[in-house]
Amino acid sequence: MSKSKYHLLFVVGTAWLFDAMDVAILSFIMPLLKTEWQLSPVQLGTVGAATSVGMIIGALICGYLADRIGRKKVLIYTLALFSCGNLALTLAPNVTIFILIRFITGIGLGGELPVAATLVADSYHGTQRSRMLVMADSFWAIGWILASVLAFGAMPVIGWRWTVLITALTVLYALPLRKHLPDTPVKPMTKLSYKVLWQPEYRQQTLLLSALWFIVMLTYYGMFLWLPSILVLRGFPIVHSFNYTLLMSLAQLPGYYLAAYLMGKLRQKTVLLIYLCGTIVSVLAFSMATSNSAILISGAWLSFFDLGAWGTLIALTPGQFPQAIRGTGMGTAQSIGRVGATIGPYLVGLLIQLKFSISTVLGLFVVLLVFGALLLAVGVVDTMALPKEATDHDVKSETTH
């Protein structure tokens, strides 16, 4: 692979890195905000939800714009919006302004990932495309590790505002890098609209992929953002320690790398099914964990498989749509997935409030994951098993719509 291809992977991979840093830092500073501004549970929930709602809108709009004005421009705009939002966040005087800024920042965050994935999909083909998409998604784990180091190492000394400022300045470093990105020529439809995704030839993949993203995001955010707090209440404070956070993040990397390797050996659907089944088994083991060591081991396997499944789904999705509507399709599927990301934490909180056990909550996640695996096995067509022209064809009659 040429150096330019590695450069592309590194620069585009920063989209996942910065998104992970932002999500992780927010989860770390929310307890500090609760104390500083005396927030109620509802206010604290709104702080978290504001970003998710912004990401829903950002994915939907930016994916469409990537097909209209080009991937490179939108990728730069989303980063600029995200950067300015984090800079403004350091000056937020109260929770109302904080929530507003987080909503705007979320638009940039949500828009980055589908556009970045679309750009990678445009730049590679076949097995190489699948592997590079998984590798790009692996930057998520690196971003979470960096955020953990900042949260546990710097934040107790300099406070949350200066920590957010550091992340904002780090993001600004990527702006000049992205200006040198290639921009794949896109021949958009004359009247491109979201309706094209619901035409008979694209309706099935739009529905199935949206459902898969909904399930994957709901279960991920429900488990990784909420359940650690519940486990603390059960007497396992280790889940809020730096060692636990670091181990969970490090366990993601081999999960991604193995998935990238398997992309050259097995079909995408097969790899994703393996990772979904591994996630299901890991959730069951996690729900039965009764010691710190069991929590660490099962949690590491859960990170390994769940994030590997996410990366594999990233690799699967763009190839399901022709290039002219790839951004719109990717953005729409991830936007619906973000709805699941918003519901997940609230669902866990509601079930716990209604006195459901943690095992029951995790059992619900298992049912959803099994349903997702069945949708994948029965409904999704593996485009990597088809000739190249079947995966990169033009939209039918694109100039007549």
Buried (B, 14 or more C-beta within 10 A) or exposed (E): EEEEEEBBBBBBBBBBBBBBBBBBBBBBBBBBBBEEBEBEEEBBBBBBBBBBBBBBBBBBBBBBBBBBBBBBBBBBBBBBBBBBBBBBBBEBEEBEEBBBBBBBBBBBBBBBBBBBBBBBBBBBEEBBBBBBBBBBBBBBBBBBBBBBBBBBEBBEEEBBBEBBBBBBEBBBEBEEBBEEBEBBEBEBBEEBEBEBBEEEEBEEBBBBBBBBBBBBBBBBBBBBBBBBBBBEEEEBEBBBEEEBBBBBBBBBBBBBBBBBEBBEEBBBBBBBBBBBBBBBBBBBBBBEBEEBEBBBBBBBBBBBBBBBBBBBBBBBBBBBBBBBBBBBBBBBBBBBBBBBBBBBBBBBBEBBEEEBEBEEBBBBBBEBBBEBBEBBEEBBEBBBEEEEEEBBEEBEEBEEB
